[in-house]
Amino acid sequence: MPKPTKVDLHNHTVLCNHAEGELHLYIKEAISQGITIYGVSDHAPMDFDPKYRMSFEQMNEYKSMVRFVQEKYKDKIEVLFAYEVDYLPGHMDKRVLDADVDYLIGSAHFIDKWGFDNPEFIGKYEGANIDTIWQEYFDLIKDMAETRYFDIVGHLDLIKVFKYIPKGDIVEIAEEALQAIKNADMVLELNVAGYRKPCSEPYPSRALLERAFQMGIPITFSSDAHKPEQVGLFRDEIESFAKEVGYTQCAYFKKRKRFMVDF
């Protein structure tokens, strides 16, 4: 009997400058966790915030790193090549958007160049209108989806990372963004990194995932690993979470074409 397909599409390398461990250690951990399709999707280069991403000059090195493990471990695991791209208007680059990849993850980490998920800049939340910040964030997600540049939405409600929660209805705040995601036929990742953060829950929340399920938005799974031991963490929890909401299939991509498999 063939082993079940286990997909994990959002993971990093040392090239982003805030991850640790050689790529082959991530792959070995994925194999040991029973993952069958593993995506390397490191932070794409950009002419902003270079401290937390590879440089444009490292794009070929990155591709070579992934090609090496694709070949070395091809009998044990399928390794996919991708980028996580920051949606920051005016700073996205055709070298990334037109790259020969299996998929692109679109993420928002900046509101008007404020790195809202970076502990270095957490002070900006104090005294701010949290509802306004959330709306600005989800307006960005909506705009990102409307570009049709990306295949997967990265950590949909990352704005909750430090547990600054709005007074308003979260689903209502996110509704237009979710509709744009649906219209763009994008996939929503279930990202377990939130379990490792102050918010102590996955991205997205149950309420948002339930709304996505109602809308027929497909999902995929992501460790968002920044070190090898994070690969496959909380896998049972996130699959159970998805099944409780009603999902039975998840997505992966090859050369920008989507495939759906049971989990």
Disulfide bonds with the S-S distance in Angstrom:
none
